[in-house]
Amino acid sequence: MKLPRPLSHSSISLYNECPQKYRFKYVDKIPEKPRHFFSFGQSVHLALEYFYGPVLTPQAPRAPSLEDLLKHYREIWVKPGYRDENQEAEYFEEGRQILTRFHDKHAKSFHVPFSVEYNFNFEHEGVPLTGKVDRIDKLPDGRLSILDYKTGKKLAAGRLDVDAQLTMYQFACESQLGAEVGELIFYHLPTLKEHRTVRRDKPLVKELTTRIVATAEGIAQDRFDPKPTENACRWCDYKPICPIYKDQYAGRLPVAAKAAGEPALAALVDRYGDALAKIEAAKAEADAVSKELAAALKNKNYVRAFGERFEVSAAPAVKWEFADKKKVLDMLKKAGVYEKVLAPSAPLVHKLVEDPTTDADLRARLTEIGERVETTDLKLKGL
């Protein structure tokens, strides 16, 4: 089957998210802006590839020293995509700490993996496929353990058991290496925690192969209709040229404020971005300290503790998390309790008031008790 390039997990996901975006990226070959989180992930992955490139000795292979590992990390550091030098320095230090802890945990028990950065290229029903597996280990029973490194802040609940990328890796390794996969692992590097699950069953693999063929057929038949959604389109680099949104950009000059002779405006944009970045960093720190504090209180069986400037109290709480929210809502509706879990969401009420199809009497009553305030929504995007 003739395609612009072999299909990978990421390109399949992109096509199913928005065929038009796939076309911009892979058919028209319009590059996206570099993203700092991609550069950071690539840097740490390259360093771990070096870690598992064994230094051979007459006795046994051994891990590189921490000094050599961090030296290599500095040399291969991927720079594009960071907002400024401060952000780059923060991420570089985060990566250095991850690698230091990783080395401390794994250097003494170092082993040579079955494969590191395993590249696969093969065809399924005429569809060319490609990808790269971070690490493959051999289990004692001869089966394979597939490991994928993750550098994000956290993993979504329930993702491990259904993640299509791990399914693709299992399918590729079993097709090409002639060995059965025994387990699949997300290695969350910030916490050095291995999230394990058993091999995918046949229905999940069948679902993947069906999606592979359907995606390839759509591309081969030039089916590139856009699929606009608020979340997916918000930060899309192709928005100014997308047929859905291009009219919004008609007559606008895509020139940075500073380049257009507006340095004061450019400075405000940067101050706004820096302030939001500090809030995000502070929230991440608060979340981490909160977990540590809760664990300490639980360990000591305390319900209250005092610092020099603050006090904290703890109470047991239970929270349910649901990966498939649509299924939950369907169940609630069928059970007749859907209305009980609804709350007067401000955005939803706003839409009702602004929607001309809303019942006139309802709109009138809402406008009597509310005040219409015109403002400007700012959506910040890193450069």
VOPAGU-2260 file (C-alpha; in pm, 1 decimal, decimal comma):
REM VOPAGU-2260
SITE   aa  ch    i         X         Y         Z
SITE  MET   A    0       0,0       0,0       0,0
SITE  LYS   A    1     143,2     338,5    -102,4
SITE  LEU   A    2     175,8     575,8     191,9
SITE  PRO   A    3     382,1     892,5     252,3
SITE  ARG   A    4     578,5     702,4     517,7
SITE  PRO   A    5     548,8     381,4     721,9
SITE  LEU   A    6     288,9     402,0     995,2
SITE  SER   A    7     402,0     432,4    1356,4
SITE  HIS   A    8     202,0     449,9    1676,9
SITE  SER   A    9     229,4     830,0    1678,6
SITE  SER   A   10     127,2     876,5    1315,0
SITE  ILE   A   11    -170,1     640,8    1354,8
SITE  SER   A   12    -278,7     836,2    1661,6
SITE  LEU   A   13    -234,3    1165,3    1475,8
SITE  TYR   A   14    -444,4    1052,2    1179,1
SITE  ASN   A   15    -725,0     931,7    1404,0
SITE  GLU   A   16    -709,9    1255,2    1605,0
SITE  CYS   A   17    -724,2    1473,2    1292,6
SITE  PRO   A   18    -661,6    1350,7     935,2
SITE  GLN   A   19    -605,6    1711,4     821,1
SITE  LYS   A   20    -322,9    1755,1    1070,5
SITE  TYR   A   21    -168,0    1429,5     947,9
SITE  ARG   A   22    -174,7    1567,5     595,6
SITE  PHE   A   23      -7,9    1894,4     695,7
SITE  LYS   A   24     269,6    1708,9     878,9
SITE  TYR   A   25     339,8    1400,7     667,6
SITE  VAL   A   26     202,1    1473,7     319,7
SITE  ASP   A   27     265,9    1847,5     288,3
SITE  LYS   A   28     570,9    1812,0     517,5
SITE  ILE   A   29     503,3    2135,4     707,3
SITE  PRO   A   30     708,6    2113,8    1027,6
SITE  GLU   A   31     562,8    2182,1    1369,8
SITE  LYS   A   32     736,0    2402,9    1622,4
SITE  PRO   A   33     974,1    2217,5    1854,1
SITE  ARG   A   34     832,2    2138,3    2196,5
SITE  HIS   A   35    1045,0    2144,3    2509,6
SITE  PHE   A   36     889,4    1826,0    2651,6
SITE  PHE   A   37     984,7    1631,9    2339,1
SITE  SER   A   38    1342,5    1762,4    2358,4
SITE  PHE   A   39    1362,9    1677,4    2728,4
SITE  GLY   A   40    1230,8    1324,5    2675,4
SITE  GLN   A   41    1471,7    1266,8    2387,4
SITE  SER   A   42    1767,5    1385,2    2596,3
SITE  VAL   A   43    1691,4    1149,5    2884,6
SITE  HIS   A   44    1622,3     858,0    2647,5
SITE  LEU   A   45    1957,2     909,0    2473,7
SITE  ALA   A   46    2134,1     914,0    2808,9
SITE  LEU   A   47    1968,7     586,0    2913,3
SITE  GLU   A   48    2061,9     431,6    2578,2
SITE  TYR   A   49    2422,5     516,8    2668,1
SITE  PHE   A   50    2377,4     369,8    3018,1
SITE  TYR   A   51    2282,6      32,3    2871,4
SITE  GLY   A   52    2561,7      33,7    2613,8
SITE  PRO   A   53    2784,3    -189,4    2829,4
SITE  VAL   A   54    3153,4    -124,8    2892,8
SITE  LEU   A   55    3308,4    -466,8    2846,5
SITE  THR   A   56    3565,9    -593,2    3096,5
SITE  PRO   A   57    3740,9    -930,6    3112,6
SITE  GLN   A   58    3499,3   -1036,1    3388,1
SITE  ALA   A   59    3160,2    -893,6    3300,1
SITE  PRO   A   60    2988,2    -594,2    3145,8
SITE  ARG   A   61    2937,3    -301,0    3378,2
SITE  ALA   A   62    2745,2      23,9    3376,0
SITE  PRO   A   63    2922,4     348,6    3293,0
SITE  SER   A   64    3020,2     562,1    3590,0
SITE  LEU   A   65    2784,2     836,1    3701,4
SITE  GLU   A   66    3042,1    1091,5    3592,0
SITE  ASP   A   67    3053,2     944,2    3239,4
SITE  LEU   A   68    2675,0     918,6    3221,6
SITE  LEU   A   69    2623,4    1284,0    3315,7
SITE  LYS   A   70    2903,7    1391,7    3080,5
SITE  HIS   A   71    2727,4    1212,1    2795,7
SITE  TYR   A   72    2397,9    1371,3    2901,6
SITE  ARG   A   73    2552,7    1718,1    2869,0
SITE  GLU   A   74    2697,4    1633,6    2527,9
SITE  ILE   A   75    2374,9    1501,4    2374,7
SITE  TRP   A   76    2138,1    1754,6    2536,7
SITE  VAL   A   77    1863,4    1849,2    2287,7
SITE  LYS   A   78    1809,8    2227,0    2304,3
SITE  PRO   A   79    1517,3    2327,9    2075,5
SITE  GLY   A   80    1173,9    2412,7    2213,8
SITE  TYR   A   81    1249,9    2571,2    2548,5
SITE  ARG   A   82    1088,2    2905,1    2628,1
SITE  ASP   A   83    1410,2    3059,8    2757,6
SITE  GLU   A   84    1741,9    2974,8    2925,2
SITE  ASN   A   85    1578,8    2953,4    3268,4
SITE  GLN   A   86    1329,0    2691,3    3158,7
SITE  GLU   A   87    1601,8    2495,8    2981,4
SITE  ALA   A   88    1820,7    2505,1    3293,0
SITE  GLU   A   89    1532,6    2380,0    3510,1
SITE  TYR   A   90    1466,3    2084,4    3282,2
SITE  PHE   A   91    1836,1    2006,7    3245,0
SITE  GLU   A   92    1866,3    1987,3    3624,4
SITE  GLU   A   93    1554,3    1769,2    3645,8
SITE  GLY   A   94    1706,9    1528,7    3394,1
SITE  ARG   A   95    2038,3    1527,5    3581,2
SITE  GLN   A   96    1861,3    1431,9    3902,7
SITE  ILE   A   97    1659,3    1157,8    3729,1
SITE  LEU   A   98    1975,6    1006,1    3581,6
SITE  THR   A   99    2160,7    1029,5    3912,2
SITE  ARG   A  100    1884,1     842,3    4094,7
SITE  PHE   A  101    1852,8     591,8    3808,4
SITE  HIS   A  102    2227,1     521,9    3822,2
SITE  ASP   A  103    2216,7     480,6    4200,4
SITE  LYS   A  104    1931,2     230,8    4171,3
SITE  HIS   A  105    2048,0      22,7    3872,9
SITE  ALA   A  106    2427,7      45,6    3835,8
SITE  LYS   A  107    2508,4    -222,8    4095,0
SITE  SER   A  108    2260,9    -470,7    3946,0
SITE  PHE   A  109    2352,1    -379,0    3586,5
SITE  HIS   A  110    2258,8    -628,6    3316,3
SITE  VAL   A  111    2283,7    -625,5    2940,2
SITE  PRO   A  112    1929,7    -598,2    2795,5
SITE  PHE   A  113    1812,4    -818,6    2513,0
SITE  SER   A  114    1785,9    -499,3    2304,5
SITE  VAL   A  115    1805,5    -122,7    2354,2
SITE  GLU   A  116    1624,6     120,4    2121,6
SITE  TYR   A  117    1502,5    -170,8    1909,8
SITE  ASN   A  118    1393,2     -47,0    1564,9
SITE  PHE   A  119    1125,4    -250,3    1391,4
SITE  ASN   A  120    1022,9    -224,2    1026,5
SITE  PHE   A  121     780,3    -474,3     874,8
SITE  GLU   A  122     447,5    -501,0     692,3
SITE  HIS   A  123     106,2    -611,0     808,9
SITE  GLU   A  124    -144,2    -686,1     531,8
SITE  GLY   A  125      60,6    -467,9     298,6
SITE  VAL   A  126      84,2    -176,6     543,4
SITE  PRO   A  127     443,4     -72,8     629,0
SITE  LEU   A  128     498,8     -26,5    1002,0
SITE  THR   A  129     786,1     122,7    1197,0
SITE  GLY   A  130     873,6     210,9    1554,8
SITE  LYS   A  131    1134,5     201,8    1827,9
SITE  VAL   A  132    1113,4      17,7    2160,4
SITE  ASP   A  133    1311,6     175,5    2444,5
SITE  ARG   A  134    1427,5    -150,8    2600,5
SITE  ILE   A  135    1360,9    -524,3    2580,6
SITE  ASP   A  136    1469,2    -768,0    2852,5
SITE  LYS   A  137    1462,6   -1147,9    2852,9
SITE  LEU   A  138    1257,2   -1302,1    3132,8
SITE  PRO   A  139    1378,4   -1623,3    3304,0
SITE  ASP   A  140    1122,8   -1828,8    3109,2
SITE  GLY   A  141    1253,2   -1696,2    2775,9
SITE  ARG   A  142     967,7   -1458,0    2711,1
SITE  LEU   A  143    1021,5   -1086,4    2649,4
SITE  SER   A  144     971,2    -792,1    2880,8
SITE  ILE   A  145     896,6    -470,5    2690,2
SITE  LEU   A  146     981,4    -147,1    2869,1
SITE  ASP   A  147     886,8     207,0    2766,7
SITE  TYR   A  148    1035,5     507,2    2950,3
SITE  LYS   A  149     805,5     794,3    3048,7
SITE  THR   A  150     935,5    1136,8    3156,1
SITE  GLY   A  151     600,0    1311,3    3211,0
SITE  LYS   A  152     482,4    1433,1    3549,3
SITE  LYS   A  153     236,5    1146,4    3596,3
SITE  LEU   A  154      61,2     860,5    3418,5
SITE  ALA   A  155    -313,3     867,4    3360,0
SITE  ALA   A  156    -508,7     617,2    3565,2
SITE  GLY   A  157    -589,8     299,6    3372,2
SITE  ARG   A  158    -365,1     389,0    3077,9
SITE  LEU   A  159    -125,5      97,5    3124,1
SITE  ASP   A  160    -385,0    -171,2    3055,1
SITE  VAL   A  161    -513,1     -24,0    2727,5
SITE  ASP   A  162    -227,1     188,2    2590,5
SITE  ALA   A  163    -207,7     135,0    2213,3
SITE  GLN   A  164     167,1     205,6    2201,1
SITE  LEU   A  165     247,2     -94,2    2421,9
SITE  THR   A  166       7,4    -304,7    2214,7
SITE  MET   A  167     194,5    -200,1    1900,2
SITE  TYR   A  168     527,7    -290,1    2061,6
SITE  GLN   A  169     400,7    -634,1    2161,6
SITE  PHE   A  170     261,6    -697,0    1813,7
SITE  ALA   A  171     587,4    -586,6    1647,5
SITE  CYS   A  172     821,7    -779,4    1876,9
SITE  GLU   A  173     626,2   -1102,2    1853,0
SITE  SER   A  174     604,6   -1063,6    1474,3
SITE  GLN   A  175     973,8    -994,1    1428,3
SITE  LEU   A  176    1166,9   -1155,6    1714,2
SITE  GLY   A  177     996,9   -1493,9    1729,3
SITE  ALA   A  178     941,5   -1483,2    2104,0
SITE  GLU   A  179     629,7   -1430,9    2313,0
SITE  VAL   A  180     595,0   -1115,2    2519,9
SITE  GLY   A  181     547,7   -1189,6    2889,5
SITE  GLU   A  182     499,9    -842,1    3035,4
SITE  LEU   A  183     467,9    -475,3    2940,5
SITE  ILE   A  184     614,7    -195,2    3151,0
SITE  PHE   A  185     585,1     179,9    3173,4
SITE  TYR   A  186     897,2     296,0    3357,7
SITE  HIS   A  187     805,5     634,0    3510,4
SITE  LEU   A  188    1145,6     798,4    3538,4
SITE  PRO   A  189    1059,7    1091,2    3772,1
SITE  THR   A  190     954,5     839,0    4040,2
SITE  LEU   A  191    1171,8     544,4    3923,9
SITE  LYS   A  192     858,6     330,5    3940,7
SITE  GLU   A  193     791,3      40,2    3705,7
SITE  HIS   A  194     421,2       4,1    3620,2
SITE  ARG   A  195     375,0    -354,8    3498,2
SITE  THR   A  196      97,2    -539,8    3322,8
SITE  VAL   A  197      61,1    -875,1    3150,7
SITE  ARG   A  198      73,6    -924,4    2775,0
SITE  ARG   A  199    -216,7    -797,0    2567,2
SITE  ASP   A  200    -494,6   -1042,5    2487,9
SITE  LYS   A  201    -610,5   -1117,0    2133,8
SITE  PRO   A  202    -904,7    -870,0    2122,3
SITE  LEU   A  203    -676,2    -572,7    2197,1
SITE  VAL   A  204    -423,8    -682,4    1934,6
SITE  LYS   A  205    -707,0    -737,4    1684,0
SITE  GLU   A  206    -840,1    -389,7    1759,4
SITE  LEU   A  207    -493,7    -247,6    1687,4
SITE  THR   A  208    -446,8    -431,8    1357,7
SITE  THR   A  209    -795,0    -327,4    1243,8
SITE  ARG   A  210    -708,4      36,1    1319,0
SITE  ILE   A  211    -376,7       1,3    1133,4
SITE  VAL   A  212    -546,7    -116,5     814,4
SITE  ALA   A  213    -830,2     138,9     841,2
SITE  THR   A  214    -580,9     423,4     893,0
SITE  ALA   A  215    -371,7     313,5     595,2
SITE  GLU   A  216    -680,8     290,4     373,2
SITE  GLY   A  217    -790,5     640,5     474,5
SITE  ILE   A  218    -448,7     785,3     392,1
SITE  ALA   A  219    -417,6     595,6      63,6
SITE  GLN   A  220    -762,5     722,8     -41,0
SITE  ASP   A  221    -674,2    1085,5      45,5
SITE  ARG   A  222    -933,7    1110,7     322,2
SITE  PHE   A  223    -802,9    1408,9     516,6
SITE  ASP   A  224   -1112,7    1579,2     654,0
SITE  PRO   A  225   -1038,0    1788,1     965,0
SITE  LYS   A  226   -1176,1    1682,1    1303,9
SITE  PRO   A  227   -1193,7    2003,4    1507,1
SITE  THR   A  228   -1216,7    1977,1    1885,8
SITE  GLU   A  229   -1148,0    2247,9    2140,8
SITE  ASN   A  230    -865,4    2065,8    2317,6
SITE  ALA   A  231    -690,1    1934,7    2006,9
SITE  CYS   A  232    -714,1    2260,6    1811,6
SITE  ARG   A  233    -621,2    2499,2    2092,6
SITE  TRP   A  234    -243,8    2468,1    2051,3
SITE  CYS   A  235    -227,5    2330,6    1697,0
SITE  ASP   A  236      51,1    2490,3    1490,0
SITE  TYR   A  237    -152,0    2442,1    1171,7
SITE  LYS   A  238    -454,2    2640,2    1289,0
SITE  PRO   A  239    -381,0    2950,0    1072,0
SITE  ILE   A  240    -383,8    2736,0     754,7
SITE  CYS   A  241    -653,9    2487,6     855,9
SITE  PRO   A  242    -970,9    2512,7     643,3
SITE  ILE   A  243   -1176,8    2524,0     964,5
SITE  TYR   A  244    -997,7    2824,0    1115,7
SITE  LYS   A  245    -811,8    3007,7     840,4
SITE  ASP   A  246   -1086,9    3271,6     802,0
SITE  GLN   A  247   -1022,0    3376,6    1161,5
SITE  TYR   A  248    -667,9    3470,4    1063,0
SITE  ALA   A  249    -758,0    3658,1     743,1
SITE  GLY   A  250    -597,5    4001,4     740,1
SITE  ARG   A  251    -390,1    3935,9    1052,0
SITE  LEU   A  252     -17,4    3979,6    1035,1
SITE  PRO   A  253     156,7    3678,6    1191,1
SITE  VAL   A  254     437,9    3898,5    1323,8
SITE  ALA   A  255     571,1    3888,6    1679,9
SITE  ALA   A  256     501,3    4207,4    1877,1
SITE  LYS   A  257     869,5    4274,4    1930,1
SITE  ALA   A  258     947,6    4234,2    1559,0
SITE  ALA   A  259     660,2    4467,0    1474,1
SITE  GLY   A  260     811,5    4744,9    1682,2
SITE  GLU   A  261     614,5    4679,4    2001,2
SITE  PRO   A  262     878,8    4583,8    2258,9
SITE  ALA   A  263     661,5    4691,6    2553,4
SITE  LEU   A  264     380,2    4460,3    2439,3
SITE  ALA   A  265     629,4    4178,0    2382,8
SITE  ALA   A  266     758,4    4227,7    2737,3
SITE  LEU   A  267     403,9    4196,6    2876,8
SITE  VAL   A  268     353,2    3870,7    2684,7
SITE  ASP   A  269     674,8    3729,7    2831,9
SITE  ARG   A  270     591,9    3848,8    3185,1
SITE  TYR   A  271     251,9    3680,1    3158,6
SITE  GLY   A  272     409,9    3354,6    3041,5
SITE  ASP   A  273     676,4    3364,7    3314,5
SITE  ALA   A  274     411,3    3425,1    3583,0
SITE  LEU   A  275     204,2    3128,5    3467,4
SITE  ALA   A  276     517,3    2911,3    3455,0
SITE  LYS   A  277     596,4    3002,6    3816,8
SITE  ILE   A  278     241,3    2912,2    3919,4
SITE  GLU   A  279     272,2    2576,3    3743,9
SITE  ALA   A  280     609,3    2508,4    3907,3
SITE  ALA   A  281     476,3    2608,7    4249,9
SITE  LYS   A  282     171,8    2382,9    4206,5
SITE  ALA   A  283     392,7    2089,1    4107,8
SITE  GLU   A  284     608,9    2146,7    4416,3
SITE  ALA   A  285     300,1    2181,0    4638,7
SITE  ASP   A  286     159,3    1853,5    4502,4
SITE  ALA   A  287     485,8    1672,2    4574,2
SITE  VAL   A  288     517,3    1816,0    4926,9
SITE  SER   A  289     149,2    1736,7    4992,0
SITE  LYS   A  290     205,3    1368,0    4916,7
SITE  GLU   A  291     517,8    1358,2    5133,8
SITE  LEU   A  292     339,5    1538,2    5419,2
SITE  ALA   A  293      33,8    1310,6    5402,3
SITE  ALA   A  294     259,0    1003,8    5412,0
SITE  ALA   A  295     449,5    1141,6    5713,2
SITE  LEU   A  296     127,2    1215,2    5906,2
SITE  LYS   A  297     -11,5     871,6    5826,3
SITE  ASN   A  298     312,8     701,9    5928,6
SITE  LYS   A  299     308,2     878,0    6268,3
SITE  ASN   A  300     -70,4     840,9    6305,4
SITE  TYR   A  301    -107,5    1220,0    6344,2
SITE  VAL   A  302    -415,3    1417,0    6240,8
SITE  ARG   A  303    -259,1    1758,3    6304,1
SITE  ALA   A  304      88,6    1911,9    6283,4
SITE  PHE   A  305     243,3    2256,3    6325,1
SITE  GLY   A  306     527,1    2438,0    6150,1
SITE  GLU   A  307     676,0    2776,9    6234,0
SITE  ARG   A  308     420,0    2962,6    6021,8
SITE  PHE   A  309     148,5    2712,5    5933,9
SITE  GLU   A  310     -49,8    2424,8    6070,8
SITE  VAL   A  311    -206,5    2136,9    5884,1
SITE  SER   A  312    -476,9    1886,7    5968,2
SITE  ALA   A  313    -552,0    1559,9    5796,0
SITE  ALA   A  314    -877,5    1371,5    5749,5
SITE  PRO   A  315    -937,7    1045,2    5564,8
SITE  ALA   A  316   -1087,2    1088,4    5219,0
SITE  VAL   A  317   -1196,3     859,2    4938,8
SITE  LYS   A  318   -1193,2     956,9    4573,0
SITE  TRP   A  319   -1303,7     752,5    4273,7
SITE  GLU   A  320   -1139,9     794,1    3934,2
SITE  PHE   A  321   -1303,3     678,7    3610,5
SITE  ALA   A  322   -1106,6     650,2    3287,0
SITE  ASP   A  323   -1417,2     617,7    3065,6
SITE  LYS   A  324   -1634,1     915,0    3166,9
SITE  LYS   A  325   -1878,8     862,5    2879,2
SITE  LYS   A  326   -1955,4     511,3    2997,8
SITE  VAL   A  327   -2012,4     640,6    3352,0
SITE  LEU   A  328   -2256,9     906,5    3228,2
SITE  ASP   A  329   -2444,5     649,4    3019,3
SITE  MET   A  330   -2478,0     426,4    3326,1
SITE  LEU   A  331   -2602,2     717,3    3538,7
SITE  LYS   A  332   -2862,7     813,3    3278,6
SITE  LYS   A  333   -2990,7     456,5    3253,4
SITE  ALA   A  334   -3012,0     438,6    3632,1
SITE  GLY   A  335   -3208,2     766,1    3647,7
SITE  VAL   A  336   -2958,4     943,9    3876,0
SITE  TYR   A  337   -2781,0    1158,7    3616,6
SITE  GLU   A  338   -2943,7    1482,8    3734,8
SITE  LYS   A  339   -2821,1    1423,3    4090,9
SITE  VAL   A  340   -2454,4    1452,3    3993,2
SITE  LEU   A  341   -2491,6    1769,3    3789,8
SITE  ALA   A  342   -2388,2    2110,6    3920,8
SITE  PRO   A  343   -2451,8    2462,5    3781,6
SITE  SER   A  344   -2127,3    2489,5    3583,9
SITE  ALA   A  345   -2051,0    2853,6    3502,7
SITE  PRO   A  346   -1928,9    2782,7    3146,0
SITE  LEU   A  347   -2242,1    2579,5    3070,4
SITE  VAL   A  348   -2472,8    2850,0    3208,1
SITE  HIS   A  349   -2283,7    3110,6    3004,2
SITE  LYS   A  350   -2342,6    2908,6    2688,1
SITE  LEU   A  351   -2712,8    2883,2    2765,8
SITE  VAL   A  352   -2746,1    3260,4    2806,2
SITE  GLU   A  353   -2551,9    3337,0    2486,9
SITE  ASP   A  354   -2722,1    3067,0    2278,8
SITE  PRO   A  355   -3009,9    3225,2    2076,3
SITE  THR   A  356   -3191,2    2888,5    2064,3
SITE  THR   A  357   -3226,1    2875,7    2444,2
SITE  ASP   A  358   -3580,6    2916,7    2573,0
SITE  ALA   A  359   -3653,3    3291,7    2581,5
SITE  ASP   A  360   -3812,1    3281,7    2926,2
SITE  LEU   A  361   -3511,7    3095,9    3071,7
SITE  ARG   A  362   -3270,0    3340,7    2911,6
SITE  ALA   A  363   -3465,6    3635,0    3050,4
SITE  ARG   A  364   -3466,4    3495,7    3403,7
SITE  LEU   A  365   -3094,4    3418,3    3387,6
SITE  THR   A  366   -3005,4    3767,7    3260,0
SITE  GLU   A  367   -3205,7    3923,5    3546,3
SITE  ILE   A  368   -2991,5    3755,3    3811,5
SITE  GLY   A  369   -2661,7    3783,3    3625,1
SITE  GLU   A  370   -2430,2    4051,7    3499,3
SITE  ARG   A  371   -2279,5    4037,8    3152,3
SITE  VAL   A  372   -1910,1    4126,9    3172,5
SITE  GLU   A  373   -1705,9    4157,4    2854,3
SITE  THR   A  374   -1346,4    4050,8    2892,0
SITE  THR   A  375   -1061,3    3904,7    2687,9
SITE  ASP   A  376    -950,0    3544,0    2720,1
SITE  LEU   A  377    -574,7    3503,4    2689,1
SITE  LYS   A  378    -440,2    3171,3    2565,0
SITE  LEU   A  379     -66,7    3154,4    2616,4
SITE  LYS   A  380     157,3    2942,5    2395,5
SITE  GLY   A  381     529,5    2889,5    2438,8
SITE  LEU   A  382     761,1    3009,2    2164,3
